[in-house]
């Protein structure tokens, strides 16, 4: 089964209606980062997470 030009245009219009013009670039950027992360993980390359670098292992004293 192949998608023709008409089907692709209809799908693009539906996506535009659902997400709006401002959200589509953010959505594509997120998908791109996810694909890159997946490929890096498949190749065994792991980047240090910036969130983990900021965390401390010391327990917090709430008393």
CORKABEL-V22730 format. One record per backbone hydrogen bond with DSSP energy under -0.5 kcal/mol. NH is the residue of the N-H (numbers start at 0). CO is the residue of the C=O. E is the energy in kcal/mol with one decimal. If there is no record, write none. Layout:
# CORKABEL-V22730
nh->NH co->CO e->E
nh->NH co->CO e->E
This chain:
# CORKABEL-V22730
nh->3 co->1 e->-0.5
nh->7 co->3 e->-2.0
nh->8 co->4 e->-2.2
nh->9 co->5 e->-2.3
nh->10 co->6 e->-2.4
nh->11 co->7 e->-2.5
nh->12 co->8 e->-2.3
nh->13 co->9 e->-2.2
nh->14 co->10 e->-2.5
nh->15 co->11 e->-2.3
nh->16 co->12 e->-2.3
nh->17 co->13 e->-2.4
nh->18 co->14 e->-2.7
nh->19 co->15 e->-1.8
nh->23 co->19 e->-1.1
nh->24 co->20 e->-0.6
nh->25 co->21 e->-0.6
nh->26 co->22 e->-2.5
nh->27 co->23 e->-2.7
nh->28 co->24 e->-2.3
nh->29 co->25 e->-2.3
nh->30 co->26 e->-2.2
nh->31 co->27 e->-2.5
nh->32 co->28 e->-2.3
nh->33 co->29 e->-2.1
nh->34 co->30 e->-2.5
nh->35 co->31 e->-2.4
nh->36 co->32 e->-2.5
nh->37 co->33 e->-2.3
nh->38 co->34 e->-2.6
nh->39 co->35 e->-2.6
nh->40 co->36 e->-2.3
nh->41 co->37 e->-2.2
nh->42 co->38 e->-1.7
nh->43 co->39 e->-0.5
nh->43 co->40 e->-0.7
nh->44 co->39 e->-2.7
nh->45 co->43 e->-0.6
nh->52 co->48 e->-1.6
nh->53 co->49 e->-0.9
nh->54 co->50 e->-0.8
nh->61 co->59 e->-0.8
